[in-house]
Amino acid sequence: RKEVEQDPGPFNVPEGATVAFNCTYSNSASQSFFWYRQDCRKEPKLLMSVYSSGNEDGRFTAQLNRASQYISLLIRDSKLSDSATYLCVVMNTGFQKLVFGTGTRLLVSP
Amino acid sequence: DAGVTQSPTHLIKTRGQQVTLRCSPKSGHDTVSWYQQALGQGPQFIFQYYEEEERQRGNFPDRFSGHQFPNYSSELNVNALLLGDSALYLCASSFQGIMNTEAFFGQGTRLTVV
């Protein structure tokens, strides 16, 4: 079983739609959680950190459920520029090692 | 302020050859981690360097080795290349002194083994 699991998609949505991605992690000792965005053939870039209380950044909302070991990302009012792969990432205590999911591909169409 | 820089950006090697990839961390960062990203997969942790020592290692064979220099830059070496080593190799830098610090990635080196 992979330490971080995501639905690879692709998710095909029209502009303006709301889309949600989910992710589960297996290591209960994981301490930090992130969503990264990766455009085709580019490096991953931090989209947002994820906190237990939930956090929002514009059209993006992230939630963490430690009891269920579940992380989510909600994108509202999708834009064409949101088309990318979204990587769910956890960091365990001690070292700054990032554990990535496979990524979920999002395609936003006009 | 230059971000994380990697060289070369692309590389083609033959099976059995050896390759060295280079990474310069973001200014002020002291920790360098290397990741391998195969097509359609998320990045996989190879190892991490801090204070010129390998601190942690992922599930990669000894053919993968590295080094960190006093200026915090780093090299990744892969010996006896296999076709399966073809991937995007990413370097990420961070600062050890801050908990949950953001890791910044370089643009990667795309290695093709033929």
Contacts between the chains, C-beta under 8 A, distances in Angstrom:
chain1	res1	chain2	res2	distance
A	4	B	42	7.6
A	8	B	40	7.7
A	31	B	100	7.4
A	32	B	100	4.5
A	41	B	88	7.8
A	41	B	110	7.8
A	42	B	107	6.9
A	42	B	108	7.9
A	43	B	90	6.0
A	43	B	105	4.0
A	43	B	106	6.2
A	43	B	107	5.2
A	43	B	108	5.4
A	44	B	43	6.8
A	44	B	90	7.4
A	44	B	105	5.4
A	45	B	105	7.1
A	46	B	102	5.4
A	46	B	103	7.7
A	49	B	100	7.2
A	87	B	42	5.6
A	87	B	43	7.8
A	91	B	100	6.9
A	95	B	48	6.1
A	95	B	55	5.9
A	95	B	56	4.7
A	96	B	31	6.1
A	96	B	33	7.0
A	96	B	48	7.1
A	96	B	94	5.1
A	96	B	96	7.3
A	96	B	101	6.7
A	96	B	103	6.5
A	97	B	33	6.8
A	97	B	45	5.3
A	97	B	48	6.2
A	97	B	56	5.7
A	97	B	58	7.8
A	98	B	33	7.4
A	98	B	35	7.7
A	98	B	43	7.5
A	98	B	45	6.8
A	98	B	92	7.2
A	98	B	103	6.2
A	99	B	45	6.9
A	100	B	35	7.8
A	100	B	42	3.4
A	100	B	43	4.9
A	100	B	44	7.4
A	101	B	42	5.4
A	102	B	40	7.5
A	102	B	41	5.8
A	102	B	42	4.9
A	103	B	41	7.8
A	103	B	42	5.2
